[in-house]
Amino acid sequence: MKLLVSAAAIISVASLPALAGEFNGPYLGLGVGYTDADGPGARDGDNTRFGGHVGYDYSFGSGFVLGGEVEYDRVNADLGGAGGTIDNIGRFKAKAGYDFGPVLGYGVVGAARATTSFGNDTGLVYGVGLAYPVT
């Protein structure tokens, strides 16, 4: 089964860095978003997703930040008929960015693994984002 999954709208609700603009150390958060998947044939599925993420960033002091993140989302998207369902998606991402003071601009690349009613499917995950610490 070939899946194309796109998701959006991560909302961080907890962060551990002590001061705004210091993107060094562990963090965690919760996310709510939307998944739109293309299954076999013309079968499509979509649903709200929710989950959590945990990561670690290391600041090199010159503004450059490297980190990693693990994310898990519960999806439950029905692809209709014999298309099956997407149950959950796990992601492992490497992150690189630049600290612009109170905001971190970053890009991520990694692997995503979807658990479906027919088995598992692995793909690429990538994106860009902005982070603001909530203390």
Backbone hydrogen bonds in HBPLUS format (Angstrom, degrees):
<---DONOR---> <-ACCEPTOR-->    atom                        ^
c    i                          cat <-CA-CA->   ^        H-A-AA   ^      H-
h    n   atom  resd res      DA  || num        DHA   H-A  angle D-A-AA Bond
n    s   type  num  typ     dist DA aas  dist angle  dist       angle   num
A0036-ASP N   A0006-SER O   3.37 MM  30  5.77 150.4  2.46 148.0 156.4     1
A0022-GLU N   A0019-LEU O   3.07 MM   3  5.63 156.1  2.13 139.1 139.0     2
A0025-GLY N   A0057-ASP O   2.71 MM  32  5.24 168.6  1.72 146.4 149.0     3
A0057-ASP N   A0025-GLY O   3.01 MM  32  5.24 166.0  2.03 134.6 136.5     4
A0027-TYR N   A0055-GLY O   3.00 MM  28  5.45 148.2  2.11 143.7 142.4     5
A0055-GLY N   A0027-TYR O   3.00 MM  28  5.45 163.1  2.03 149.9 150.5     6
A0029-GLY N   A0053-HIS O   2.99 MM  24  5.42 147.3  2.10 153.9 152.7     7
A0053-HIS N   A0029-GLY O   2.99 MM  24  5.42 155.7  2.05 144.0 145.5     8
A0031-GLY N   A0051-GLY O   2.95 MM  20  5.37 161.5  1.98 136.2 136.5     9
A0051-GLY N   A0031-GLY O   3.08 MM  20  5.37 149.7  2.17 146.0 147.8    10
A0033-GLY N   A0049-ARG O   2.99 MM  16  5.21 159.8  2.03 143.4 144.6    11
A0049-ARG N   A0033-GLY O   2.97 MM  16  5.21 163.9  1.99 122.7 126.4    12
A0035-THR N   A0047-ASN O   2.94 MM  12  5.57 167.1  1.95 162.0 166.1    13
A0047-ASN N   A0035-THR O   3.11 MM  12  5.57 145.9  2.23 144.8 153.6    14
A0037-ALA N   A0045-GLY O   2.73 MM   8  5.18 175.7  1.73 169.2 169.8    15
A0045-GLY N   A0037-ALA O   2.93 MM   8  5.18 157.6  1.98 148.3 151.5    16
A0039-GLY N   A0043-ARG O   2.67 MM   4  5.11 162.1  1.70 165.4 167.8    17
A0043-ARG N   A0040-PRO O   3.31 MM   3  5.90 163.1  2.34 129.7 134.2    18
A0050-PHE N   A0074-ARG O   3.22 MM  24  5.54 156.2  2.28 146.0 152.7    19
A0074-ARG N   A0050-PHE O   2.77 MM  24  5.54 167.7  1.78 165.0 160.6    20
A0052-GLY N   A0072-TYR O   3.00 MM  20  5.68 142.8  2.14 155.9 165.1    21
A0072-TYR N   A0052-GLY O   2.98 MM  20  5.68 164.0  2.00 167.4 172.3    22
A0054-VAL N   A0070-VAL O   3.00 MM  16  5.59 156.1  2.05 157.5 165.3    23
A0070-VAL N   A0054-VAL O   2.90 MM  16  5.59 166.2  1.92 165.9 168.5    24
A0056-TYR N   A0068-GLY O   3.01 MM  12  5.68 153.0  2.09 155.6 162.6    25
A0068-GLY N   A0056-TYR O   3.01 MM  12  5.68 148.4  2.12 150.8 160.2    26
A0058-TYR N   A0066-LEU O   2.66 MM   8  5.36 160.3  1.70 165.0 172.0    27
A0066-LEU N   A0058-TYR O   3.02 MM   8  5.36 161.7  2.05 150.2 151.4    28
A0060-PHE N   A0064-PHE O   2.95 MM   4  5.66 176.2  1.95 178.8 178.5    29
A0099-ASP N   A0063-GLY O   2.64 MM  36  4.69 159.4  1.68 139.0 146.5    30
A0065-VAL N   A0097-GLY O   2.91 MM  32  5.08 165.3  1.94 138.1 137.6    31
A0097-GLY N   A0065-VAL O   2.82 MM  32  5.08 154.5  1.88 152.3 154.9    32
A0067-GLY N   A0095-LYS O   2.86 MM  28  4.89 148.1  1.96 145.3 142.6    33
A0095-LYS N   A0067-GLY O   2.79 MM  28  4.89 165.1  1.81 138.9 135.2    34
A0069-GLU N   A0093-LYS O   2.88 MM  24  5.18 150.2  1.97 149.2 153.5    35
A0093-LYS N   A0069-GLU O   2.84 MM  24  5.18 171.7  1.85 159.0 161.7    36
A0071-GLU N   A0091-ARG O   2.93 MM  20  5.05 162.2  1.96 145.6 148.5    37
A0091-ARG N   A0071-GLU O   2.83 MM  20  5.05 159.6  1.88 147.0 149.5    38
A0073-ASP N   A0089-ILE O   2.87 MM  16  5.26 155.2  1.93 152.7 160.7    39
A0089-ILE N   A0073-ASP O   2.93 MM  16  5.26 156.5  1.98 146.9 154.1    40
A0075-VAL N   A0087-ASP O   2.94 MM  12  5.32 164.0  1.97 133.3 136.1    41
A0076-ASN N   A0086-ILE O   2.94 MM  10  5.44 112.7  2.40 132.7 151.0    42
A0076-ASN N   A0087-ASP O   3.35 MM  11  4.48 145.8  2.48 101.2 110.8    43
A0077-ALA N   A0086-ILE O   2.93 MM   9  5.08 144.7  2.05 144.8 149.4    44
A0086-ILE N   A0077-ALA O   2.81 MM   9  5.08 156.1  1.87 144.4 152.2    45
A0079-LEU N   A0084-GLY O   2.77 MM   5  5.45 166.5  1.79 159.5 162.8    46
A0083-GLY N   A0080-GLY O   2.80 MM   3  5.33 157.4  1.85 140.8 145.4    47
A0117-SER N   A0085-THR O   2.95 MM  32  5.38 145.7  2.07 148.1 153.3    48
A0087-ASP N   A0115-THR O   2.76 MM  28  5.58 153.0  1.83 154.7 164.1    49
A0115-THR N   A0088-ASN O   2.87 MM  27  5.39 166.0  1.89 155.0 159.5    50
A0090-GLY N   A0113-ARG O   2.91 MM  23  5.20 164.1  1.93 146.5 150.0    51
A0113-ARG N   A0090-GLY O   2.76 MM  23  5.20 159.7  1.80 156.1 162.1    52
A0092-PHE N   A0111-ALA O   2.97 MM  19  5.52 159.2  2.02 159.3 165.5    53
A0111-ALA N   A0092-PHE O   3.02 MM  19  5.52 145.8  2.14 154.0 157.8    54
A0094-ALA N   A0109-VAL O   2.89 MM  15  5.57 175.7  1.89 156.0 155.0    55
A0109-VAL N   A0094-ALA O   3.09 MM  15  5.57 149.1  2.19 149.7 158.7    56
A0096-ALA N   A0107-GLY O   3.09 MM  11  5.64 160.0  2.13 159.1 165.3    57
A0107-GLY N   A0096-ALA O   2.90 MM  11  5.64 157.5  1.96 157.5 162.4    58
A0098-TYR N   A0105-GLY O   2.83 MM   7  5.50 152.5  1.90 157.8 167.0    59
A0105-GLY N   A0098-TYR O   3.10 MM   7  5.50 157.9  2.15 161.0 155.6    60
A0100-PHE N   A0103-VAL O   2.78 MM   3  5.30 155.7  1.84 167.7 172.5    61
A0104-LEU N   A0131-ALA O   2.92 MM  27  5.01 161.6  1.95 144.4 150.3    62
A0131-ALA N   A0104-LEU O   2.86 MM  27  5.01 146.5  1.97 138.2 148.9    63
A0106-TYR N   A0129-GLY O   2.99 MM  23  5.44 165.0  2.01 151.8 152.6    64
A0129-GLY N   A0106-TYR O   2.89 MM  23  5.44 151.8  1.97 152.7 152.2    65
A0108-VAL N   A0127-GLY O   2.83 MM  19  5.32 159.5  1.88 147.5 150.3    66
A0127-GLY N   A0108-VAL O   3.12 MM  19  5.32 148.0  2.22 140.2 137.1    67
A0110-GLY N   A0125-VAL O   2.84 MM  15  5.21 140.4  2.00 159.1 157.1    68
A0125-VAL N   A0110-GLY O   3.02 MM  15  5.21 161.9  2.05 128.6 127.9    69
A0112-ALA N   A0123-GLY O   2.81 MM  11  5.22 162.2  1.84 146.8 148.4    70
A0123-GLY N   A0112-ALA O   2.85 MM  11  5.22 157.5  1.90 149.9 155.5    71
A0114-ALA N   A0121-ASP O   2.80 MM   7  5.25 166.5  1.82 164.9 164.5    72
A0121-ASP N   A0114-ALA O   2.96 MM   7  5.25 149.6  2.06 146.0 154.2    73
A0116-THR N   A0119-GLY O   2.67 MM   3  5.14 159.8  1.71 163.1 169.9    74
A0119-GLY N   A0116-THR O   3.25 MM   3  5.14 162.9  2.28 101.4 106.6    75
